[in-house]
Structure formats: C-alpha cells, structure tokens
Amino acid sequence: MLTLLFDGLAYGMLLFVLSCGLAVTLGLMNFINLAHGAFAMAGGYVTVILTNRLGVPFLLSLPIAFVATAAAGLLLERLLYVRVYEKNHLDQVLFSIGIVFVSVAGVDYIMGSQQQILDLPQFLRGRTEIFGIGIGVYRAFLVLICGLLAVALQLILTRTRFGSQLRASVDDRRVARGLGIRVNTIFAVTFAAGSGLAGLGGALGAEILGLDPTFPLKFMVYFLIVVSVGGTTSMLGPLYASILLGVADVFGKYYVPQIGGFVIYIVLVVVLVLRPQGLFSRAS
C-alpha cells in the first residue's frame, strides 16, 4: 500500500508540473489556453531527440527543453496570443484548440505517429527498498524535482516584486500601466514561463505517460481537472489537487481496475458539486 501511495505521489507531482503553467495563464492571466498540452508535447519531443538521437545527457536535456518551449511560447505570445487577450473566453478556447490540432498534425507529419521511448540514464532506472517500501528511482527523482519546483513557484508568485506586478496587471491593466508596470512585458514573461514549465513537464513525463502526436488531446482533460479541483488563486491549490488526483488514480486502477480510469472523473464531479470554485480556492 505504501508503494502505491508513493507511486501516486510521484504521478501527482508530475501532473502538477504539467498543469502549473495552465494554472498561471488561466488563474493569474485570466486566459484560457487549451494549447497548453502542445507545449508539453514539444518539451517531450525535444528531450527525446536530444537524448535518443544526439546523445545529450538526460539531465542536460531538461533545462534545454524548458528554454526551447519557453522561447516558442514567447514567440507565439508576441505573434498570436497577444491578439486574443481581450477577446471573450469562447474566442480564446477556439483559438487555442486550433493551435492544438495544428501541433498534432505537424508533429505527426515530422516525427510520425509511433510512440516515442525515452532512454533514461542507468542511474534513474530500477527500484530500491527504503524502510520496506518499494520505490522507483525515477519516481523518487520526480518527487524531488517537482517538490523543489513547487516551492520555488510559490515563493516567486507571493514573495517577489514580479509576482506583485503580475497580480496587479491582472486585476487592472490600465491602472498597472499608470503605475509604470510594463504589463505587456509581464504577460509575455509569464506566458513564456508557463510554456517552459509545460515543456519541462512533458520532458519529465515522456517515460511514464508515453509520447505521441496525440499527447495534447489525451492529457488536456487532466490539466483542466487539476486546475478545476485545485483552484487558481495560488500554486498550492494545483499542487494539492495534483497529489490528491494522482493518488486517487493509482489506487483506483489498482483496487478497482474495472472502473479505475473513471476515479479521477468521479473526484472532479464531487468537487465541482460541493465546491465549484475548487477545493483550495476562496469563494468569490
């Protein structure tokens, strides 16, 4: 049971890294970016190409995936996304869904439709026993990296000048500009960081979740569930929600395999009925 609990924790941490960028753009920027999974897929493919084909060490490929997807996010934000910030949510949804289908078709054409297998370094393979608990080495690595990232993000958003400027820009852009805050720059940096985090999540999750051109479509609903359950007022909400959903998903698939795939949706429905604003958000 403890082994399942740890595997669920690792899965939840991975969901957090994949979803936290969406929590930033949706919760802090008030922009619905359903193309978030496309950036995660891009990070996964960058890592696979660097590691499997070019021989770049896996640990070095992770920051490269982050930078590459952040740069792609910044470019798209300046060229396309900035034009729909002021549009209604339906326009944002349709726009970002279009980007998803373009990315799926493009990756399928360039890389093919086959599943990509990531070659992990030897020191991240296998399992080990700690106090009688069977722990996968790579899952322990995920818990460590994702935990540090969650702490860093929360501190940046709540304890730094940038975080204060971002929240002010979201609350009232005109007033923020009047106070000398470069709102466009703040949004561009935030969107790039969110895209980079998605790419990092895709790189870390390629070995566990699998990677193929349909990745953005298969996992889009998972990102939305994490944000819906956890709320978007801070990074702690999506973190707690990711852990809850990861553990529920692993336990459900192990103990009730007949309906294990639906457990995460049952949790979502219950939460939305009882607390529509999310478990860890303040009521409006």
HELIX and SHEET records of a PDB file:
HELIX    1   1 LEU A    2  ALA A   23  1                                  22    
HELIX    2   2 VAL A   24  LEU A   28  3                                   5    
HELIX    3   3 HIS A   36  VAL A   48  1                                  13    
HELIX    4   4 ILE A   49  ARG A   53  3                                   5    
HELIX    5   5 PHE A   58  LEU A   79  1                                  22    
HELIX    6   6 TYR A   81  ARG A   83  5                                   3    
HELIX    7   7 HIS A   89  MET A  111  1                                  23    
HELIX    8   8 GLN A  122  LEU A  124  5                                   3    
HELIX    9   9 VAL A  137  ARG A  159  1                                  23    
HELIX   10  10 ARG A  161  ASP A  171  1                                  11    
HELIX   11  11 ARG A  173  GLY A  178  1                                   6    
HELIX   12  12 VAL A  183  LEU A  209  1                                  27    
HELIX   13  13 PHE A  215  GLY A  230  1                                  16    
HELIX   14  14 LEU A  236  TYR A  255  1                                  20    
HELIX   15  15 GLY A  260  PHE A  262  5                                   3    
HELIX   16  16 VAL A  263  LEU A  274  1                                  12    
SHEET    1   A 2 ARG A 127  ILE A 130  0                                        
SHEET    2   A 2 ILE A 133  GLY A 136 -1                                        
END                                                                             
